[in-house]
Amino acid sequence: MKTKWIVCCGMRRSGSTLQYLLAREVIGYESAIGWMIWQNFDKAVLEFDGKREYVLLKTHPYLPEFSDFARRLVDERRLIPVYVHRDLRDVVVSLLQFHAGMVNDAESIRSVVNDMVRVDGLWRSIRWAHVSRYDVMMISGAVEALRISQSIGKEIDRSRAERIGGMFTKKKVEKMQPLEGRPDPETMLHVNHIQNGQTGRWRNELKVEWVELIERIAGNWLIANGYKGA
């Protein structure tokens, strides 16, 4: 059996957890192994490869950068990235609320944005990667579930996609997130995980000098992906 490795690897604070939950419904709970740090990926391959039709996991780093197994799976077209990107200015706004220690000054913003652009390019260089845009994905979970199913080769019909999308509306996901303590191991939702999710919050919530910094660093990326400037 040639296992397909479905890697939900989207940008931080860009809906990658939602993509994982949708993909889990498409593929089946028995295939989902949850959050994966890159140091544990080779161990997971040794444990599951060849024993399941699909393995679904969530991560952020570009795994082939660290793992010979991941590079081999890409070469064999058995690693399928499920990726989502978002306006980097809104990503920084969300990080300020959710991971304040990650971005709190110009230098940390520069580092985070540079790394996100770099990793974005690496994941999307895999020609068969499933790529979504956050603001489009959030319009319809059903459409995203359908697209994911087509990308990974486990197609579902429209009615099932509608049922899956209905399971993960914003209101329902908000109720799933824990009120305190550690992240939920099943959903990977954290305390305060779900914010208002609106696009363009950076216009009112991000310092002008930080907007200018992000646009200097990633202006070409923003333009190429259809994100308008200030």
Secondary structure, 3 states (H helix, E strand, C coil): CCCEEEEECCCCCCCHHHHHHHHHHHHCHHHEEEECCHHHHHHHHHHHCCCCCEEEEECCCCHHHCCHHHHHHHHCCCEEEEEEECCHHHHHHHHHHHCCCCCCCHHHHHHHHHHHHHHHHHHHCCCCCEEEEHHHHCCCHHHHHHHHHHHHCCCCCHHHHHHHHHHCCHHHHHHHCCCCCCCCCCCCCCCCCCCCCCCCCHHHHCCHHHHHHHHHHHHHHHHHCCCCCC
